[in-house]
């Protein structure tokens, strides 16, 4: 067990900071026993905080004095002694949907700071416009603080006319004990990169199919292509199970398009019965959007079926 007089927690680190850079920052003060930026094991994404453990208490105190409040990439880092329960920061991240699009990180912080010390607030944004997608994450120092925020704010409305917040723990692999998220998919106003190429409408822009050819909808090109021709366009592939035997490509597109940039959808068909086998694949361009889609849709109820969404293994 680490000595509390030598073990420090460092909050508000830039996501771009490398482990080696983190080490060099604090090794200038004195020799270290250990150092670690806390990252997502699957994606290596930095959660914006880490720990350094010095060989002696004097260096730890000097690090707090010299490094606390230092500016780094428009952030002000916070250096302090790590409490014993700082190791319990796992599971202190919550995922929030239905955030008003006009909200920035500071607005979201104001609504959630009363429930505990916040390490990081992150909104998912459109890459081309930098506009908020209405979903994001709030990372607390302790899971109990995150639980308090979830309990108090889930179902609340931040702005009049907006749907109520949907909040869950941002733990992709653990959904035990949480009520399923209910989905109601209407015909949304879908946006296609090629104007007028809606493949779901009739006429010359409709999908061309034959009994011998499996066609795959590609929203980036605005149409269908032969599933056997061409390779993967790149991106992060999600496996989506229990979508129903009547599901089509547009079913997956309607579910996932609001959560990020979808580059490809593919429903697996039973050609003998001429129906979906109940599962398919969605390719999303951005890793964090793919993670957000898993958090939003894995375990959700769609047409009275519980969806299973995960990264393709």
Residue pairs with C-beta under 8 A, 6 or more apart in sequence:
2 33
2 53
2 82
3 53
3 57
4 81
4 82
4 83
4 84
5 57
5 60
5 81
6 33
6 53
6 54
6 55
6 56
6 57
6 59
6 60
7 51
7 52
7 53
7 54
7 60
7 81
7 82
8 26
8 51
8 52
8 53
8 54
8 60
8 63
8 64
8 79
8 80
8 81
8 82
9 49
9 50
9 51
9 79
9 80
9 81
9 82
9 83
9 86
10 22
10 26
10 49
10 50
10 51
10 52
10 67
10 77
10 78
10 79
11 48
11 49
11 77
11 78
11 79
11 80
11 119
11 141
12 48
12 49
12 75
12 76
12 77
12 78
12 119
12 120
13 22
13 37
13 46
13 48
13 49
13 50
13 72
13 75
13 77
14 48
14 72
14 73
14 75
15 45
15 46
15 48
16 73
17 37
17 46
17 72
17 73
19 35
19 36
19 37
22 35
22 37
22 50
22 52
23 32
23 35
25 67
26 32
26 35
26 52
26 54
26 63
26 67
27 35
29 54
29 59
29 62
29 63
29 66
29 67
30 54
30 55
30 56
30 58
30 59
30 62
30 63
31 54
31 55
31 59
32 52
32 53
32 54
32 55
33 53
33 54
33 55
34 51
34 52
34 53
35 50
35 51
35 52
35 53
36 50
36 51
36 52
37 46
37 49
37 50
38 46
38 47
38 49
38 50
38 51
38 89
39 45
39 46
39 47
40 47
42 172
42 311
43 287
43 291
45 287
45 288
47 93
47 119
47 120
47 139
48 119
48 120
48 139
49 89
49 119
49 120
51 82
51 86
52 63
54 60
54 63
60 81
63 79
64 79
64 80
64 81
67 77
67 79
68 77
68 78
68 79
68 80
69 76
69 77
69 78
70 76
70 77
71 77
85 142
86 141
88 142
88 143
89 119
89 140
89 141
89 142
89 143
90 143
91 143
91 146
91 169
91 171
91 174
92 119
92 139
92 140
92 141
92 142
92 143
92 145
92 146
93 137
93 138
93 139
93 140
93 146
93 169
93 170
93 171
94 137
94 138
94 139
94 140
94 146
94 149
94 150
94 167
94 168
94 169
94 170
95 135
95 136
95 137
95 167
95 168
95 169
95 170
95 292
95 295
95 296
96 108
96 135
96 136
96 137
96 138
96 153
96 165
96 166
96 167
97 134
97 135
97 165
97 166
97 167
97 296
98 134
98 135
98 162
98 163
98 164
98 165
98 166
99 108
99 123
99 132
99 134
99 135
99 136
99 158
99 165
100 107
100 134
100 158
100 159
100 162
101 131
101 132
101 133
101 134
102 132
102 159
103 123
103 132
103 158
104 123
104 132
105 121
105 122
105 123
105 136
108 121
108 123
108 136
108 138
109 118
109 121
109 138
111 153
111 158
112 118
112 121
112 138
112 149
112 153
115 140
115 145
115 146
115 148
115 149
115 152
115 153
116 140
116 141
116 142
116 144
116 145
116 146
116 148
116 149
117 140
117 141
117 142
117 145
118 138
118 139
118 140
118 141
119 139
119 140
119 141
120 137
120 138
120 139
121 136
121 137
121 138
121 139
122 136
122 137
122 139
123 132
123 133
123 135
123 136
124 132
124 133
124 135
124 136
124 260
124 288
124 289
124 292
125 131
125 132
125 133
126 132
126 133
127 261
127 286
133 258
133 259
133 260
133 289
135 259
135 292
135 296
137 170
138 146
138 149
139 146
140 146
140 149
146 169
149 167
150 167
150 168
150 169
153 165
153 167
154 165
154 166
154 167
154 168
155 164
155 165
155 166
156 164
156 165
157 163
157 164
157 165
158 165
166 181
166 296
168 175
168 178
168 181
168 295
169 178
170 295
172 291
172 294
172 295
172 298
172 310
175 298
175 299
178 299
180 299
180 300
180 301
180 306
181 296
181 297
181 299
181 300
181 301
182 300
182 301
183 255
183 297
183 300
183 301
183 302
183 307
185 251
185 254
185 255
185 302
187 254
188 254
188 257
188 258
190 198
190 253
190 254
190 257
191 257
192 198
192 219
192 222
193 219
193 220
193 221
193 222
194 221
194 222
194 223
196 205
197 205
197 222
197 223
198 205
198 222
199 205
199 206
199 207
199 217
199 222
199 223
199 224
199 250
200 206
200 207
200 250
205 223
207 215
207 217
207 223
207 224
208 215
208 224
209 215
209 224
211 271
213 226
214 226
214 227
214 228
214 269
214 271
215 224
215 225
215 226
215 227
216 224
216 225
216 226
216 227
216 249
216 264
216 265
216 266
217 223
217 224
217 249
217 250
217 253
217 264
217 265
217 266
218 224
218 225
218 233
218 263
218 264
218 265
219 253
219 257
219 262
219 263
219 264
219 265
220 233
220 263
220 264
224 249
227 266
232 264
232 283
233 263
233 264
233 283
234 263
234 283
234 285
235 263
235 264
235 283
235 284
235 285
235 290
236 283
236 284
236 285
236 286
236 287
236 290
236 311
237 281
237 282
237 283
237 311
237 312
238 256
238 281
238 282
238 283
238 284
238 290
238 293
238 294
238 309
238 310
238 311
238 312
239 279
239 281
239 308
239 309
239 310
239 311
239 312
239 313
240 252
240 255
240 279
240 280
240 281
240 282
240 297
240 307
240 308
240 309
241 278
241 279
241 307
241 308
241 309
242 278
242 279
242 305
242 306
242 307
242 308
243 251
243 252
243 267
243 276
243 278
243 279
243 280
243 302
243 305
243 307
244 251
244 276
244 278
244 302
244 303
244 305
245 275
245 276
245 277
245 278
246 275
246 276
247 267
247 276
247 278
247 280
248 267
248 276
249 265
249 266
249 267
249 280
251 267
252 265
252 267
252 280
252 282
253 262
253 265
255 297
255 302
256 262
256 265
256 282
256 284
256 293
256 297
259 284
259 289
259 292
259 293
259 296
259 297
260 284
260 285
260 286
260 289
260 290
260 292
260 293
261 284
261 285
261 286
261 289
262 282
262 283
262 284
262 285
263 283
263 284
263 285
264 281
264 282
264 283
265 280
265 281
265 282
265 283
266 280
266 281
266 282
267 276
267 280
268 276
268 277
268 279
268 280
268 281
269 275
269 276
269 277
270 276
270 277
281 312
282 293
284 290
284 293
290 311
293 309
294 309
294 310
294 311
297 307
297 309
298 307
298 308
298 309
298 310
299 306
299 307
299 308
300 306
300 307
301 307
